[in-house]
């Protein structure tokens, strides 16, 4: 796996592990993020599919110092095993007002709505990273036959807790926001409460299952 | 406890410190003062730690009544207040500080000796408007407690920062600089009305969408991203933490304060500098601040 380290700004360094979405690069991202979490002078870490952006205080650290620290971490953490992932269960009500796009997904994938839910709920997902705007979990593991393109124009208002498909990815909207993914259901579980301090419910590396919730 | 009452919030007034760090891996960006130089200077002038919470006013300022005497400083743009800028001044018990329409840039800061004692969320008092982390914009009737966290004597007779607010914004190469042909440096843009604390949206000659496979990656403050329509967006203090648009350049730290002072329809252009030069320019700002 080729590692590319370059300045992204005068106060940040972008560390990339190839340019593909893979479990190998995801493992490298998780390890590096964990290793850098408590390093003095580092202000923020932005993990993504196969990269970590490191924001630092340029009054305390230089790009060279941060790069040396990153390389030292890469050398030392390479072999360390990741901790056992947690499996989180998310109760979901599918279709109807909770999942206004379920029928569209069914049409696109040539399955019945019931079959879409069955396939979706049978799969195990992994949180590749948490990002975008406030605790949005980017989930890998969507059954490929359920992949459905995003909406042509994003909705202005996606309700909090919406469970959605965006291309080959799945996700849950932690807060009401605009969004272009296909909404197939909704969870009553709060992924993030702005009044409470994190950590949020879902973290990088977690395994996720969506459990169908029925009834009124 | 000493407090101030919001008689009028103006267009958009929020409590801001220098931001909330350490949560980007949960998708929460730092937020913090849009013009950090002005907030830091205001805090240093009244004798606060530079990270103390103050009020950030946007375009049209508010009116704030003090229930006890206080030492305050107004910094940033001239919001038609009846007080001098960039110096510590005394207000009496019962007095009201009134700010109005801006005569210069987009933001003015009211710093109060002792700091605004707003509750902290995730380690910071900064309001993140897009998510509600740290509260909301101030409303008429809000009462804000004043703390007693001053750390040194106030400074009178300060001066405005000796850095010009106009001229091209200085930038360093972004991670995808090689995908572009320098179009960014040949164009003039205008800041659009759709700009906010999350992003500054520009309008001008469209930059051709570069070819290249782009995977969503982390994005820093000041990143200039070019979406398919070719109109650049500068990621601002409440930016998303990850994004999938290519980034030809990134505004330098020394010019972050200028981003906070841009108003709709202001002209924007860019000049490329090296990281070394960017850090020299940042040091000049630090030197001025600590000379206050």
Interface residues (C-beta under 8 A of the other chain):
Chain A: X6 X7 X8 X9 X10 X11 X12 X14 X16 X19 X20 X21 X33 X43 X44 X45 X46 X47 X48 X49 X50 X51 X52 X53 X55 X58 X59 X63 X129 X130 X131 X132 X133 X134 X135 X136 X138 X174 X175 X192 X194 X195 X197 X198 X199 X200 X203 X204
Chain B: X21 X22 X23 X24 X25 X26 X27 X28 X29 X30 X121 X122 X130 X131 X132 X133 X172 X173 X174 X175 X213 X215 X216 X217 X218 X219 X220 X221 X222 X223 X240 X241 X242 X243 X247 X250 X251 X252 X253 X275 X278 X279 X282 X286
